[in-house]
Amino acid sequence: MNARLRRLIPSRITRLGIGLLLVMSGAIPASGIVAASSPPPVTLHGHVLKNLSSMTRLAAVPPDRSLTLTIALRPSAPTALQNAAVQASSAQRGSHPWLTPRDVGRMFGQSQANVDALAAYFSSYGLTASAPVPNHLSFQVHGTAAQIQQALSVSLSDYQDSHGHRFYATSQDP
């Protein structure tokens, strides 16, 4: 029994020493729980106005300005939605049953789980998300310019077009 104890003690002490070394070096947190790394950010191409370079940039949007953004969602079945739209537009009035917005949502919109996940993402930056429209292809978020800029990793600026209309936009994709 003494020989067995002598064999166990060094191995346990060695494992404890290696474990403490890893915790002290920061390789493993003291809690022993190792968090998975976050996935790298994804750039969402196509969100910069094509003619923005011909507009006049006035100034950065003040960080405390209250803004509302409409978040457009991709249809779950884009080709099927496009086919349904073509079929509906070519049908004679009254000859084809029309889809209600709820039908469109059920057939082509994003799932409530996907909408909830996106709403939670924006909420984590202090933004308030509204309920999705019945077709589940968009919803709105409300908050300050600073919150939106942080959530989307963009900078917002005020611009003016050649007709004097003012608007805000980003010059980079989120």
C-alpha positions as a Markdown table, in Angstrom:
| # | Residue | x | y | z |
|---|---|---|---|---|
| 1 | Met | 0.0 | 0.0 | 0.0 |
| 2 | Asn | 2.8 | 2.4 | 0.8 |
| 3 | Ala | 4.4 | 1.8 | -2.7 |
| 4 | Arg | 1.0 | 2.5 | -4.3 |
| 5 | Leu | 0.6 | 5.7 | -2.4 |
| 6 | Arg | 4.1 | 6.8 | -3.4 |
| 7 | Arg | 3.2 | 6.3 | -7.0 |
| 8 | Leu | -0.1 | 8.2 | -6.8 |
| 9 | Ile | 1.1 | 11.2 | -4.8 |
| 10 | Pro | 3.7 | 12.4 | -7.3 |
| 11 | Ser | 1.4 | 12.0 | -10.3 |
| 12 | Arg | -1.4 | 14.0 | -8.5 |
| 13 | Ile | 1.0 | 16.7 | -7.4 |
| 14 | Thr | 2.4 | 16.9 | -10.9 |
| 15 | Arg | -1.1 | 17.2 | -12.4 |
| 16 | Leu | -2.0 | 19.8 | -9.8 |
| 17 | Gly | 1.2 | 21.7 | -10.5 |
| 18 | Ile | 0.6 | 21.7 | -14.3 |
| 19 | Gly | -3.0 | 22.8 | -13.7 |
| 20 | Leu | -1.9 | 25.7 | -11.4 |
| 21 | Leu | 0.8 | 26.7 | -14.0 |
| 22 | Leu | -1.9 | 26.9 | -16.7 |
| 23 | Val | -4.2 | 28.9 | -14.5 |
| 24 | Met | -1.4 | 31.3 | -13.4 |
| 25 | Ser | -0.2 | 31.7 | -16.9 |
| 26 | Gly | -3.7 | 32.6 | -18.1 |
| 27 | Ala | -4.0 | 29.7 | -20.4 |
| 28 | Ile | -7.0 | 28.4 | -18.4 |
| 29 | Pro | -9.2 | 30.8 | -16.3 |
| 30 | Ala | -9.2 | 30.2 | -12.5 |
| 31 | Ser | -12.8 | 28.9 | -12.9 |
| 32 | Gly | -11.5 | 26.1 | -15.0 |
| 33 | Ile | -14.1 | 26.9 | -17.7 |
| 34 | Val | -12.7 | 27.7 | -21.1 |
| 35 | Ala | -14.9 | 29.8 | -23.2 |
| 36 | Ala | -15.2 | 29.2 | -26.9 |
| 37 | Ser | -13.9 | 32.0 | -29.0 |
| 38 | Ser | -16.4 | 34.2 | -30.8 |
| 39 | Pro | -16.7 | 33.7 | -34.5 |
| 40 | Pro | -15.0 | 36.4 | -36.6 |
| 41 | Pro | -17.2 | 39.3 | -37.7 |
| 42 | Val | -18.9 | 39.0 | -41.1 |
| 43 | Thr | -19.1 | 42.0 | -43.5 |
| 44 | Leu | -22.5 | 42.5 | -45.0 |
| 45 | His | -21.8 | 43.8 | -48.5 |
| 46 | Gly | -24.1 | 46.0 | -50.4 |
| 47 | His | -25.2 | 48.4 | -47.7 |
| 48 | Val | -23.5 | 51.6 | -48.9 |
| 49 | Leu | -25.5 | 53.8 | -51.3 |
| 50 | Lys | -24.1 | 53.5 | -54.8 |
| 51 | Asn | -24.1 | 57.2 | -55.4 |
| 52 | Leu | -22.9 | 58.3 | -51.9 |
| 53 | Ser | -19.6 | 59.6 | -53.2 |
| 54 | Ser | -21.6 | 62.2 | -55.3 |
| 55 | Met | -23.4 | 63.5 | -52.1 |
| 56 | Thr | -22.1 | 66.2 | -49.8 |
| 57 | Arg | -21.0 | 64.9 | -46.4 |
| 58 | Leu | -22.0 | 67.4 | -43.8 |
| 59 | Ala | -20.8 | 66.0 | -40.4 |
| 60 | Ala | -20.8 | 63.0 | -38.2 |
| 61 | Val | -24.2 | 62.1 | -36.8 |
| 62 | Pro | -24.2 | 63.2 | -33.1 |
| 63 | Pro | -23.9 | 60.1 | -30.9 |
| 64 | Asp | -26.9 | 61.0 | -28.8 |
| 65 | Arg | -29.3 | 61.4 | -31.8 |
| 66 | Ser | -32.3 | 59.0 | -31.6 |
| 67 | Leu | -32.6 | 56.8 | -34.7 |
| 68 | Thr | -34.9 | 54.1 | -36.0 |
| 69 | Leu | -33.5 | 51.5 | -38.4 |
| 70 | Thr | -35.5 | 49.0 | -40.4 |
| 71 | Ile | -33.7 | 45.7 | -40.4 |
| 72 | Ala | -34.5 | 43.9 | -43.7 |
| 73 | Leu | -34.3 | 40.1 | -43.5 |
| 74 | Arg | -33.6 | 37.7 | -46.4 |
| 75 | Pro | -36.6 | 35.5 | -47.3 |
| 76 | Ser | -36.2 | 31.9 | -46.2 |
| 77 | Ala | -36.9 | 30.8 | -49.8 |
| 78 | Pro | -36.0 | 33.8 | -52.1 |
| 79 | Thr | -36.6 | 32.0 | -55.4 |
| 80 | Ala | -40.0 | 30.6 | -54.3 |
| 81 | Leu | -41.0 | 34.1 | -53.1 |
| 82 | Gln | -40.0 | 35.6 | -56.5 |
| 83 | Asn | -41.9 | 32.9 | -58.4 |
| 84 | Ala | -45.0 | 33.6 | -56.2 |
| 85 | Ala | -44.7 | 37.3 | -56.9 |
| 86 | Val | -44.4 | 36.8 | -60.7 |
| 87 | Gln | -47.4 | 34.4 | -60.7 |
| 88 | Ala | -49.5 | 36.8 | -58.6 |
| 89 | Ser | -48.6 | 39.8 | -60.9 |
| 90 | Ser | -49.4 | 37.9 | -64.1 |
| 91 | Ala | -52.7 | 36.4 | -62.8 |
| 92 | Gln | -56.0 | 38.1 | -63.7 |
| 93 | Arg | -57.7 | 39.9 | -60.8 |
| 94 | Gly | -59.8 | 37.4 | -58.8 |
| 95 | Ser | -58.5 | 34.3 | -60.6 |
| 96 | His | -55.7 | 33.6 | -58.1 |
| 97 | Pro | -56.0 | 33.6 | -54.4 |
| 98 | Trp | -53.9 | 36.4 | -52.9 |
| 99 | Leu | -51.4 | 35.7 | -50.1 |
| 100 | Thr | -51.9 | 37.7 | -46.9 |
| 101 | Pro | -48.8 | 39.1 | -45.2 |
| 102 | Arg | -49.1 | 36.3 | -42.6 |
| 103 | Asp | -49.1 | 33.7 | -45.4 |
| 104 | Val | -46.0 | 35.3 | -46.9 |
| 105 | Gly | -44.3 | 35.2 | -43.4 |
| 106 | Arg | -45.3 | 31.6 | -42.9 |
| 107 | Met | -44.1 | 30.5 | -46.3 |
| 108 | Phe | -41.1 | 32.8 | -47.0 |
| 109 | Gly | -40.3 | 34.8 | -43.9 |
| 110 | Gln | -37.7 | 34.2 | -41.3 |
| 111 | Ser | -38.5 | 32.0 | -38.3 |
| 112 | Gln | -39.5 | 33.6 | -35.0 |
| 113 | Ala | -36.3 | 32.0 | -33.6 |
| 114 | Asn | -34.1 | 33.8 | -36.1 |
| 115 | Val | -35.9 | 37.1 | -35.5 |
| 116 | Asp | -35.6 | 36.7 | -31.8 |
| 117 | Ala | -31.8 | 35.9 | -32.1 |
| 118 | Leu | -31.3 | 39.1 | -34.1 |
| 119 | Ala | -33.5 | 41.2 | -31.7 |
| 120 | Ala | -31.4 | 39.8 | -28.8 |
| 121 | Tyr | -28.2 | 40.8 | -30.6 |
| 122 | Phe | -29.4 | 44.4 | -31.0 |
| 123 | Ser | -30.7 | 44.4 | -27.5 |
| 124 | Ser | -27.3 | 43.5 | -26.2 |
| 125 | Tyr | -26.2 | 46.9 | -27.5 |
| 126 | Gly | -29.0 | 48.7 | -25.7 |
| 127 | Leu | -31.3 | 49.0 | -28.7 |
| 128 | Thr | -35.0 | 48.3 | -28.5 |
| 129 | Ala | -36.3 | 45.9 | -31.2 |
| 130 | Ser | -40.0 | 46.1 | -32.3 |
| 131 | Ala | -42.0 | 43.0 | -33.2 |
| 132 | Pro | -41.5 | 41.9 | -36.8 |
| 133 | Val | -44.0 | 42.8 | -39.4 |
| 134 | Pro | -46.5 | 40.0 | -40.2 |
| 135 | Asn | -44.4 | 38.8 | -43.3 |
| 136 | His | -41.4 | 38.3 | -41.0 |
| 137 | Leu | -39.1 | 40.0 | -43.6 |
| 138 | Ser | -38.3 | 43.1 | -41.4 |
| 139 | Phe | -38.4 | 44.7 | -38.0 |
| 140 | Gln | -37.2 | 47.9 | -36.5 |
| 141 | Val | -34.7 | 48.8 | -33.9 |
| 142 | His | -34.6 | 52.1 | -32.0 |
| 143 | Gly | -31.8 | 53.7 | -30.1 |
| 144 | Thr | -29.0 | 56.3 | -30.3 |
| 145 | Ala | -26.6 | 56.7 | -33.1 |
| 146 | Ala | -23.8 | 55.6 | -30.8 |
| 147 | Gln | -25.6 | 52.3 | -30.1 |
| 148 | Ile | -26.3 | 51.6 | -33.7 |
| 149 | Gln | -22.7 | 52.4 | -34.8 |
| 150 | Gln | -21.4 | 50.1 | -32.1 |
| 151 | Ala | -23.8 | 47.2 | -33.0 |
| 152 | Leu | -23.1 | 47.5 | -36.7 |
| 153 | Ser | -19.4 | 48.5 | -36.5 |
| 154 | Val | -20.0 | 51.5 | -38.8 |
| 155 | Ser | -19.8 | 55.3 | -38.6 |
| 156 | Leu | -22.9 | 57.3 | -39.5 |
| 157 | Ser | -22.7 | 60.8 | -41.2 |
| 158 | Asp | -25.2 | 63.3 | -42.3 |
| 159 | Tyr | -25.3 | 63.9 | -46.1 |
| 160 | Gln | -27.1 | 66.2 | -48.5 |
| 161 | Asp | -28.0 | 65.4 | -52.1 |
| 162 | Ser | -28.1 | 67.9 | -55.0 |
| 163 | His | -31.7 | 68.7 | -54.3 |
| 164 | Gly | -31.0 | 69.8 | -50.8 |
| 165 | His | -32.5 | 66.6 | -49.1 |
| 166 | Arg | -30.6 | 65.6 | -46.0 |
| 167 | Phe | -30.2 | 62.1 | -44.8 |
| 168 | Tyr | -27.8 | 59.9 | -42.7 |
| 169 | Ala | -25.8 | 57.0 | -44.1 |
| 170 | Thr | -22.7 | 55.0 | -43.6 |
| 171 | Ser | -19.8 | 54.9 | -46.0 |
| 172 | Gln | -18.8 | 51.4 | -45.1 |
| 173 | Asp | -20.6 | 48.1 | -45.0 |
| 174 | Pro | -21.5 | 46.8 | -41.6 |
